[in-house]
Structures are given as structure tokens and as C-alpha cells.
Amino acid sequence: MIRVGLNLLLVLIPISMHAQWSAVHSGAEGSSTKDLFFLDNDYGYVIGYFDEGSYILRTHDGGVNWDSLRYDDHYFESIFMTSNDTGYVSSFYEGQMAVLRTIDAGDSWQMVASELYFANAIPYAISFFDNDTGIISVQGFGAITTNAGVDWEEIDPDQYQGFRDNDVGVDEFVSFEGALITWSIDRCVTFHADTLEYQGSHNSLDVLDHRFISSAIGTDGQVFDFPYYSFGIVTIGDVETEEFNISYFPDLNRVLGVSRPLPNVLYAICRYYYSDPNDPKLFMKSVDGGQSWFFQDVEGPEYFETRELFCVNDTVCYAYKGFGSKIYKTTNGGGPLGDLVTQIPLSLEDISKPQIAFELFPNPSTGVITIQCDEPIDRVEVLDISGRLLYSNVAIPANGELDVYALPSGVYLVKVEVIDGGHGVRKLVVE
């Protein structure tokens, strides 16, 4: 794990102007927004749920007017529009993962697949490369469709283990679970995986072609001499060059929703420890690809529960508050840049080392597992799903045994590094 002992070199430069975010929708009491997707400045969709089921909101005029459809017994999780006419929603329906599709610009939505996978009502994601080819995932399961969501083929868990969040570029796919990342650059024909060198819980992801931005909540901040236990993490990556730029934000309680409308323009929702409730620091922006971040001020405490955003371009963004389903909009890029945000760049992590194949058996396990690898093993690490290192051993030979009896029941990651520098990651279930 990376241990940080860097001096904070950034200074705060106060600017008193405020950004222009305005509410364009307020939902009924007891409703909660789950996701949003905009095709351009004006055409967009919002999904959420209430006590009896879920709803889809649609606007054709940038949020001035909305129409809605209600679906009882569904609990919508994510939405992805592939064109003006076609889009998909992932749903939790009767204890199973299901998919709804529209082919008439949201006038109606039909369930095209059900009983894909038994899943609790937890976050899972759906993304599409075009009208026909897409991927759906939840922790422990991933599936691909090539016929517009009618049929889904489960992905081999040795290739992709299934994570709660994913997004796509033109041909690129990126998916996160904790500090573990899986990616593809060929529309999910082949996959690569690695563990980022931070300890944290993943929050949000946005992919632009082969580039992406992701956010996480770090833990054990006192280990790094940070003022609080939790802190914000942002990773800016490129799956084409296979490099990740990881930064810690010690003055932020967390970084939530992120968006990358242009290669060098990035937006994020954050929580600032020292924020005045009447003048909170809840939005931040970078215009240099993440090398520096600036707060964007908002007036009043009403934005505090804002947690996700979708930026159509460098000027128009939409954000939502979870409970109460309030939708906000900016048309001037969030307004002027304010105070500089303190960040600590950790590393430019090169993930271009060759991926090696290895097997774990038995898996699931109750005690001792065998690691079967064709190459001499240099190091074995066991991590929890958030990326926290639990165990490291440099003395295990190829086809050696690893005792995991002391681990509580749950899902873990086993990372194997071989002598020539290659490495691989596999999921391990301890019963």
C-alpha cells in the first residue's frame, strides 16, 4: 500500500463569486433519484423509485417541462441511452435482475429480459456500445448482449468477475468494485484487471473514449497524517496507455459523482470538511485534466445532499439529490473557479505489466487453497473488496498452498505477481 508523507504545496486563492446552479425539478416526498442520462443539452432522462415502484422522467427542453411513467414492483438502478430513440434501464424485479428497453424515444418501455441473475436491491450498472451491444454487471456477475437486450450471455468469471459500476467509450469498457478495476479496449472480447494502490470504497465513474475519471472514499486518513478518518480519492486513467493518476484530497470528506465531458474538463461533487453550511463547497472543477481542481461556490445549504452529475459538455451539467429527487442544472459550466482544492498526487501507476493466468481451488474455500500458476511466483497478496491489504507472502512457490482459514466469510481478491513482473487478480470466496 502507498504511504504518503508529502507536504501540501497548494495554496487557497479566495474568489467570492457564486455559480449558477438552479433547480429544474423537485420530486414527490418519499421519492429517490437513482440515475440520469442526457443525450444533449435538452433531451434527457431521470430514473428513481418510491414506495410502490419506480419512475422514469423525460424532458425535451432542458428541464423546463417533464413527463413521467410509473412502473410498479420495479426498482430501477441505472439508465443508458444509445440514441434518440433507443435506451435501456436495469431493474430489480421480483428478486432478479431485469432489463427494460425503449425504441420510441421513451414513449414506452418494455421488459426485454428478466431473471438474469438473483441479486439484492444493490447498485448495478448497464452500458451499451450501440443499440444492440451492451453489458450489465453486479458484484459477482457480468453478462453481454448483442441483440438489443433480448439474450444475455454470462461472462466467464475468470475474465470478468462482475462489479457494481461500469461505463463505456466507443470500444472501451471500464468497471470498478472497491479498488479493483477491470477494463477492455475491444468491446469486451478480452479483459484486463488490476488493483489500484489505494484503500477506499468506489463511488462514481465516467468514461470518455479511452479516458476515464473515477472517485472513491478513502479510509484510515490518520495513517497519512490527514485530519480525519475519511478523505476523497480521484483516479484519472487511460486504458489505452494503461496509466492511472491517483490523487488524495485530505480536506474532503468524500468525492461523489464525477463527469468528464472533455479530455481536460472534469467535474466532481464533493464534501468539504471546513465548509460553512450557508456557503458550502460541494462542486469542484478541473480544466487541465485533473492536475489542479477548484471549488465552485453555491449559495445556501439546499445542495448538500447532491450526489451525482452528468455533464453534456463544458457548460451544461445536470446534478441530482437522492432523497426528494431534486434535479439541478447549470448552463455556464458551474460558474467561475473559486478556491484551489488541496490534493496530493500519489503516483502515475503503470499497469502495462503483462497479465498472467492462474487458478485458485477450491473456490469457494473454507480453509486452504492451492494457487496453480505456470510461472514462478514472486508475491501473493490477499485484499478485501475495497483494496485493503490483508495478507502478503513472498514465500509461496508455484502450485503452492495458501491458508485463508482465519478470514471471515466473504469475497476477497487474490493478487499474484511473478518473477518477470507479470501479475494477475482473481476473486476468492471464503465460506
C-alpha positions as CSV (number, residue, x, y, z in Angstrom):
1,M,0.0,0.0,0.0
2,I,1.2,3.6,-0.7
3,R,2.2,5.6,2.4
4,V,2.0,9.3,1.9
5,G,4.4,11.7,3.5
6,L,4.2,14.7,1.1
7,N,4.0,18.3,2.1
8,L,0.9,20.1,0.9
9,L,2.1,22.6,-1.7
10,L,-1.2,24.2,-2.8
11,V,-2.5,27.5,-1.5
12,L,-6.0,28.8,-1.3
13,I,-7.0,31.7,-3.5
14,P,-10.4,33.0,-2.5
15,I,-12.9,34.2,-5.1
16,S,-16.2,35.4,-3.9
17,M,-18.4,34.9,-7.0
18,H,-21.1,32.1,-6.9
19,A,-22.0,29.5,-9.6
20,Q,-25.3,29.4,-11.3
21,W,-27.0,26.1,-10.4
22,S,-30.7,26.2,-10.4
23,A,-33.4,23.6,-9.6
24,V,-35.3,22.3,-12.7
25,H,-37.3,19.5,-10.9
26,S,-38.4,18.6,-7.5
27,G,-39.9,15.1,-6.9
28,A,-42.6,14.0,-4.5
29,E,-41.9,13.3,-0.9
30,G,-40.5,9.8,-0.4
31,S,-39.1,9.5,-3.9
32,S,-35.4,9.0,-4.6
33,T,-33.4,9.5,-7.8
34,K,-31.1,6.7,-8.9
35,D,-29.5,7.8,-12.2
36,L,-29.8,10.3,-15.1
37,F,-28.7,10.4,-18.7
38,F,-28.7,13.3,-21.2
39,L,-28.3,13.0,-24.9
40,D,-27.7,16.7,-25.4
41,N,-28.4,20.0,-23.7
42,D,-32.2,19.4,-23.9
43,Y,-33.1,15.7,-24.2
44,G,-32.6,13.7,-21.0
45,Y,-34.0,11.0,-18.7
46,V,-34.0,10.6,-14.9
47,I,-34.9,7.3,-13.1
48,G,-35.8,6.8,-9.5
49,Y,-38.0,4.9,-7.1
50,F,-40.7,5.4,-4.5
51,D,-42.5,3.1,-2.0
52,E,-44.5,1.1,-4.6
53,G,-42.1,1.0,-7.5
54,S,-40.1,3.2,-9.9
55,Y,-40.5,6.1,-12.4
56,I,-38.9,7.5,-15.5
57,L,-38.8,11.2,-16.1
58,R,-38.2,12.7,-19.5
59,T,-37.5,16.2,-20.7
60,H,-37.2,17.6,-24.2
61,D,-36.5,21.2,-23.3
62,G,-33.6,21.1,-20.8
63,G,-35.7,20.5,-17.7
64,V,-38.4,23.2,-18.2
65,N,-41.0,20.5,-18.6
66,W,-41.0,16.8,-17.6
67,D,-43.3,13.9,-18.3
68,S,-43.2,10.7,-16.3
69,L,-44.0,7.0,-16.5
70,R,-44.6,4.8,-13.4
71,Y,-43.7,1.1,-13.1
72,D,-45.0,-0.8,-10.0
73,D,-42.9,-3.5,-8.4
74,H,-39.7,-2.4,-10.3
75,Y,-36.7,-0.8,-8.6
76,F,-34.7,0.9,-11.3
77,E,-30.9,1.1,-10.9
78,S,-29.3,2.6,-14.0
79,I,-30.1,4.0,-17.4
80,F,-28.2,4.2,-20.6
81,M,-29.4,5.8,-23.9
82,T,-27.8,4.7,-27.1
83,S,-29.6,7.1,-29.5
84,N,-32.6,9.5,-29.5
85,D,-34.9,6.5,-29.9
86,T,-33.3,3.7,-28.0
87,G,-32.3,3.2,-24.4
88,Y,-32.1,0.7,-21.6
89,V,-32.8,0.6,-17.9
90,S,-31.5,-2.0,-15.4
91,S,-34.1,-3.0,-12.8
92,F,-34.5,-5.1,-9.7
93,Y,-37.7,-7.1,-10.3
94,E,-39.1,-9.9,-8.2
95,G,-35.7,-10.7,-6.7
96,Q,-34.0,-10.8,-10.1
97,M,-32.0,-8.6,-12.4
98,A,-34.1,-7.4,-15.4
99,V,-33.8,-5.0,-18.4
100,L,-36.3,-2.6,-19.9
101,R,-35.9,-1.1,-23.4
102,T,-37.4,1.8,-25.3
103,I,-37.3,2.1,-29.1
104,D,-39.7,5.1,-29.3
105,A,-37.7,7.8,-27.5
106,G,-39.1,7.0,-24.1
107,D,-42.8,6.9,-25.0
108,S,-42.9,3.4,-23.7
109,W,-40.6,0.9,-22.1
110,Q,-40.8,-2.9,-22.4
111,M,-39.1,-5.5,-20.3
112,V,-36.9,-7.4,-22.7
113,A,-35.1,-9.6,-20.2
114,S,-35.8,-10.9,-16.7
115,E,-34.4,-13.4,-14.3
116,L,-30.9,-12.7,-15.5
117,Y,-29.4,-13.1,-12.0
118,F,-30.5,-13.3,-8.5
119,A,-29.5,-10.0,-6.9
120,N,-30.4,-7.9,-3.9
121,A,-31.6,-4.4,-4.5
122,I,-28.0,-3.0,-4.6
123,P,-26.3,-0.8,-7.2
124,Y,-25.6,-2.4,-10.6
125,A,-24.9,-0.9,-13.9
126,I,-25.8,-1.2,-17.6
127,S,-23.9,0.3,-20.5
128,F,-24.2,0.0,-24.3
129,F,-21.7,0.5,-27.1
130,D,-24.5,0.8,-29.7
131,N,-28.2,0.0,-30.0
132,D,-27.5,-3.8,-29.9
133,T,-24.4,-4.5,-27.9
134,G,-24.2,-3.9,-24.2
135,I,-23.1,-5.2,-20.8
136,I,-24.8,-5.4,-17.4
137,S,-23.0,-6.1,-14.1
138,V,-23.3,-6.5,-10.4
139,Q,-20.9,-7.8,-7.8
140,G,-20.1,-11.4,-8.8
141,F,-21.9,-11.4,-12.2
142,G,-21.5,-9.8,-15.7
143,A,-23.3,-10.5,-18.9
144,I,-23.2,-9.3,-22.6
145,T,-25.9,-8.9,-25.1
146,T,-25.5,-8.5,-28.9
147,N,-29.2,-8.5,-29.8
148,A,-30.6,-5.4,-28.1
149,G,-31.0,-6.9,-24.6
150,V,-33.2,-9.9,-25.6
151,D,-30.5,-12.5,-24.8
152,W,-27.6,-12.2,-22.4
153,E,-24.5,-14.4,-22.2
154,E,-22.7,-14.6,-18.8
155,I,-19.1,-13.6,-19.0
156,D,-16.5,-16.1,-17.8
157,P,-15.7,-15.1,-14.2
158,D,-12.0,-15.8,-14.9
159,Q,-12.2,-12.9,-17.5
160,Y,-14.5,-10.5,-15.6
161,Q,-15.8,-11.1,-12.1
162,G,-18.7,-8.6,-12.2
163,F,-18.6,-5.2,-10.4
164,R,-21.3,-2.8,-9.4
165,D,-20.2,0.1,-11.6
166,N,-19.3,0.2,-15.3
167,D,-19.2,2.6,-18.2
168,V,-18.2,2.5,-21.9
169,G,-16.4,4.6,-24.5
170,V,-16.5,3.9,-28.2
171,D,-14.9,0.4,-27.9
172,E,-13.6,0.7,-24.3
173,F,-15.2,-0.7,-21.2
174,V,-14.2,0.2,-17.6
175,S,-15.6,-1.3,-14.4
176,F,-14.9,-0.8,-10.7
177,E,-15.5,-2.5,-7.4
178,G,-13.7,-1.1,-4.4
179,A,-10.1,-0.6,-5.6
180,L,-10.3,-3.3,-8.2
181,I,-10.6,-2.2,-11.9
182,T,-11.4,-4.3,-14.9
183,W,-11.2,-2.9,-18.4
184,S,-11.4,-3.8,-22.1
185,I,-10.4,-2.0,-25.3
186,D,-12.2,-4.3,-27.8
187,R,-15.8,-4.2,-26.7
188,C,-15.4,-6.9,-24.0
189,V,-13.8,-9.6,-26.2
190,T,-10.8,-9.6,-23.8
191,F,-10.5,-8.2,-20.3
192,H,-7.7,-6.9,-18.1
193,A,-7.8,-6.4,-14.3
194,D,-5.7,-4.9,-11.6
195,T,-5.9,-3.5,-8.1
196,L,-5.3,0.2,-7.6
197,E,-2.8,1.1,-4.8
198,Y,-5.3,2.8,-2.5
199,Q,-7.6,1.7,0.2
200,G,-11.1,3.0,-0.5
201,S,-14.7,2.5,-1.4
202,H,-15.6,3.2,-5.1
203,N,-18.2,5.9,-5.7
204,S,-18.6,7.1,-9.3
205,L,-17.2,6.5,-12.8
206,D,-17.3,8.3,-16.2
207,V,-15.6,7.1,-19.4
208,L,-14.8,9.3,-22.4
209,D,-13.3,7.2,-25.2
210,H,-10.2,5.5,-23.7
211,R,-10.0,8.0,-20.8
212,F,-11.9,7.9,-17.5
213,I,-12.4,9.5,-14.1
214,S,-13.4,7.7,-11.0
215,S,-14.0,8.7,-7.4
216,A,-13.7,6.9,-4.1
217,I,-13.9,7.4,-0.3
218,G,-10.5,6.8,1.4
219,T,-10.2,5.4,4.9
220,D,-7.6,5.5,7.7
221,G,-6.7,9.1,6.9
222,Q,-4.8,9.4,10.2
223,V,-2.2,6.9,8.8
224,F,-1.3,9.6,6.2
225,D,-1.4,12.4,8.8
226,F,-4.7,13.6,7.4
227,P,-7.0,15.5,9.8
228,Y,-9.9,13.0,9.5
229,Y,-10.5,9.3,9.1
230,S,-12.2,9.5,5.6
231,F,-11.0,11.6,2.6
232,G,-11.6,11.9,-1.1
233,I,-9.9,10.0,-3.9
234,V,-9.9,10.7,-7.6
235,T,-8.3,8.5,-10.2
236,I,-7.8,9.8,-13.8
237,G,-6.9,6.9,-16.1
238,D,-6.2,6.0,-19.7
239,V,-6.9,2.3,-20.6
240,E,-5.1,2.8,-24.0
241,T,-1.8,3.8,-22.4
242,E,-2.6,1.8,-19.3
243,E,-1.7,4.5,-16.8
244,F,-3.6,5.8,-13.7
245,N,-3.1,9.0,-11.9
246,I,-4.3,8.8,-8.3
247,S,-4.8,11.8,-6.1
248,Y,-5.8,12.1,-2.4
249,F,-7.9,15.1,-1.2
250,P,-7.2,15.3,2.6
251,D,-9.6,18.3,3.2
252,L,-12.6,16.5,1.5
253,N,-14.8,14.1,3.4
254,R,-15.5,12.4,0.1
255,V,-15.7,12.8,-3.6
256,L,-19.0,11.6,-5.1
257,G,-20.3,12.0,-8.6
258,V,-17.8,12.7,-11.4
259,S,-18.1,13.6,-15.0
260,R,-15.6,14.1,-17.9
261,P,-17.3,15.8,-20.8
262,L,-14.0,16.8,-22.5
263,P,-10.5,15.3,-22.1
264,N,-9.2,18.2,-20.0
265,V,-12.5,19.3,-18.4
266,L,-13.6,17.4,-15.3
267,Y,-16.4,17.9,-12.8
268,A,-17.0,16.4,-9.3
269,I,-19.3,16.6,-6.4
270,C,-17.5,16.7,-3.1
271,R,-17.9,17.3,0.7
272,Y,-15.5,19.8,2.2
273,Y,-14.8,19.4,5.9
274,Y,-14.5,23.1,6.7
275,S,-17.5,24.3,4.7
276,D,-19.8,26.9,6.1
277,P,-23.4,25.4,6.0
278,N,-24.6,28.6,4.3
279,D,-21.8,28.7,1.8
280,P,-20.9,25.1,1.2
281,K,-18.1,23.7,-1.1
282,L,-20.0,21.0,-2.9
283,F,-18.8,21.2,-6.5
284,M,-15.3,21.3,-7.9
285,K,-13.9,21.5,-11.5
286,S,-10.6,20.9,-13.3
287,V,-9.8,22.5,-16.7
288,D,-6.3,20.9,-17.0
289,G,-7.1,17.2,-17.0
290,G,-7.1,16.9,-13.2
291,Q,-3.7,18.5,-12.4
292,S,-5.5,21.1,-10.4
293,W,-9.0,21.4,-9.0
294,F,-11.1,24.4,-8.0
295,F,-14.2,24.7,-5.8
296,Q,-17.3,26.2,-7.5
297,D,-19.3,28.0,-4.9
298,V,-23.0,27.6,-4.4
299,E,-25.3,29.7,-2.1
300,G,-27.2,28.1,0.7
301,P,-27.4,24.6,2.2
302,E,-30.0,23.1,-0.2
303,Y,-27.4,21.4,-2.3
304,F,-25.9,19.4,0.5
305,E,-27.4,16.0,-0.5
306,T,-26.4,16.3,-4.2
307,R,-24.5,13.2,-5.1
308,E,-24.3,12.6,-8.8
309,L,-24.0,14.6,-12.0
310,F,-24.0,14.3,-15.8
311,C,-22.2,16.9,-17.9
312,V,-23.3,17.1,-21.5
313,N,-20.4,19.4,-22.4
314,D,-18.1,22.0,-20.7
315,T,-21.1,24.4,-20.0
316,V,-24.2,22.3,-19.4
317,C,-24.4,19.9,-16.5
318,Y,-27.2,18.3,-14.5
319,A,-27.0,17.0,-10.9
320,Y,-29.4,15.3,-8.6
321,K,-30.1,15.0,-5.0
322,G,-31.0,11.5,-3.8
323,F,-34.0,11.7,-1.5
324,G,-36.6,14.2,-2.7
325,S,-35.4,13.8,-6.3
326,K,-34.4,17.4,-6.8
327,I,-32.6,18.0,-10.2
328,Y,-30.2,20.9,-10.6
329,K,-28.8,22.4,-13.8
330,T,-26.0,24.8,-14.8
331,T,-25.6,26.4,-18.2
332,N,-22.3,28.2,-17.5
333,G,-20.0,25.3,-16.6
334,G,-20.8,25.7,-12.9
335,G,-19.7,29.3,-12.8
336,P,-16.3,30.8,-12.1
337,L,-13.5,28.8,-10.5
338,G,-13.1,29.5,-6.8
339,D,-10.6,28.3,-4.2
340,L,-7.9,25.9,-5.2
341,V,-8.5,22.4,-3.7
342,T,-5.7,20.8,-1.9
343,Q,-4.7,17.5,-3.5
344,I,-1.8,15.1,-3.1
345,P,-0.8,13.3,-6.4
346,L,0.2,9.8,-5.3
347,S,1.5,8.2,-8.4
348,L,1.3,7.6,-12.1
349,E,0.7,3.9,-11.8
350,D,1.8,1.9,-14.9
351,I,-0.5,-1.1,-15.3
352,S,1.1,-2.3,-18.6
353,K,2.8,-5.3,-16.9
354,P,1.7,-8.5,-18.6
355,Q,-1.4,-10.2,-17.2
356,I,-0.7,-13.8,-16.1
357,A,-3.1,-16.6,-15.7
358,F,-3.5,-18.6,-12.5
359,E,-6.2,-20.6,-10.8
360,L,-7.5,-20.9,-7.2
361,F,-9.0,-24.1,-6.0
362,P,-11.2,-24.9,-4.2
363,N,-13.1,-21.7,-4.8
364,P,-15.2,-21.1,-2.7
365,S,-13.0,-22.3,0.1
366,T,-13.3,-22.9,3.8
367,G,-9.6,-23.1,4.7
368,V,-6.6,-23.9,2.4
369,I,-6.5,-23.0,-1.3
370,T,-4.0,-24.1,-3.9
371,I,-2.6,-21.5,-6.3
372,Q,-1.9,-23.0,-9.7
373,C,0.4,-20.9,-11.8
374,D,2.7,-21.8,-14.7
375,E,5.4,-19.3,-13.7
376,P,7.4,-18.9,-10.5
377,I,5.5,-16.8,-8.0
378,D,7.3,-13.7,-6.5
379,R,4.5,-12.5,-4.2
380,V,0.9,-13.3,-3.2
381,E,-1.4,-10.7,-1.7
382,V,-4.9,-11.0,-0.3
383,L,-7.1,-7.9,-0.3
384,D,-10.6,-7.2,0.8
385,I,-13.1,-5.8,-1.9
386,S,-12.1,-2.2,-1.1
387,G,-8.5,-2.9,-1.9
388,R,-7.2,-3.1,1.7
389,L,-4.2,-5.3,2.0
390,L,-4.9,-8.2,4.5
391,Y,-2.0,-10.6,3.8
392,S,1.3,-10.6,1.8
393,N,3.7,-13.5,1.4
394,V,6.8,-13.8,-0.8
395,A,7.5,-17.5,0.0
396,I,4.8,-19.3,-1.9
397,P,6.0,-21.4,-4.8
398,A,4.0,-22.1,-8.0
399,N,1.2,-24.5,-7.2
400,G,1.7,-23.7,-3.5
401,E,-0.9,-23.5,-0.8
402,L,-2.4,-20.5,1.0
403,D,-4.2,-20.8,4.3
404,V,-7.2,-18.5,4.5
405,Y,-8.9,-20.2,7.4
406,A,-8.6,-17.0,9.6
407,L,-10.5,-14.9,7.1
408,P,-14.2,-14.2,7.8
409,S,-16.7,-15.4,5.3
410,G,-16.9,-13.0,2.3
411,V,-15.4,-12.0,-1.0
412,Y,-11.7,-11.3,-1.3
413,L,-9.2,-10.6,-4.1
414,V,-6.0,-12.6,-4.6
415,K,-3.2,-10.9,-6.4
416,V,-0.3,-12.9,-7.8
417,E,3.0,-11.4,-9.0
418,V,5.5,-13.5,-10.9
419,I,9.3,-13.0,-11.0
420,D,9.3,-11.5,-14.5
421,G,6.9,-8.7,-13.4
422,G,3.6,-10.0,-14.7
423,H,0.6,-10.2,-12.4
424,G,-3.0,-11.3,-12.2
425,V,-6.0,-10.9,-9.9
426,R,-8.7,-13.5,-9.1
427,K,-11.8,-13.3,-6.8
428,L,-11.9,-15.7,-3.9
429,V,-15.0,-16.6,-1.9
430,V,-14.4,-17.7,1.7
431,E,-17.3,-19.6,3.2
